Amino acid sequence: MRSTGIALIVLAAAFAVAGCNGEARWLRVPNPDDTGSEDGSPRQEDKAALPPFPADRDLLPFDVGGASRNTYFVDAESINVGADSVIRYTSVVISPSGARSVGYEGLDCTSYAYKLYATGRPDGTWSEVKQPEWRPITFTEINRHRIVLYKDFFCPKKVPVRTPGEAMRALKSGGHPRAEDSL
């Protein structure tokens, strides 16, 4: 009898956490210590294929706050959510004078890191980084857009978006719904 009562309390608590409507909402939370395989070998990273160079019509703006006068964009057509839970995208930063910085990069939601795969040339072609490597996202002015993309759009509460559409909706609405109290 006592174990039945405890089970009912646990069940009631589960429904309360689910919002009292009986629907459970499960989030895929990556384990930062996950090696990706049963034998302990390193997690397998997806091969990053360079997307077409961004077209202005596909750029989604996002606000990084602060004193920067630059404008920041993500190319909607380039957003990719890999099987490795890395969100890959093209970022475009435009200075007040019109100078552009274009980069194809990835964010790893499990390790708070980024990788730059390629930079854009003025002629609309890519220059691949010879040996791209994961770097921690540190709080610097040059990383401001990565911090905002990580926290507010692509990895709210350290959980990666599941689809490019989810990432695009977050960008179009000014932030992911889970991002309100991230980090």
Buried (B, 14 or more C-beta within 10 A) or exposed (E): EEEEEEEEEEEEEEEEEEEEEEEEEEEEEBEEEEEBEEEEEEBEBBEBEBBEBBEEEBBBEBEBEEEBEBBBBBBBBBBBBBEBBBBBBBBBBBEEEEEEBBBBBBBBBBBBBBBBBBBBEEEEEBEEBEEBEBEEBEEEEEBBBBBBBBBBBBBBBBBBBEEBEBBBBBBEEEBBEBBEEBE
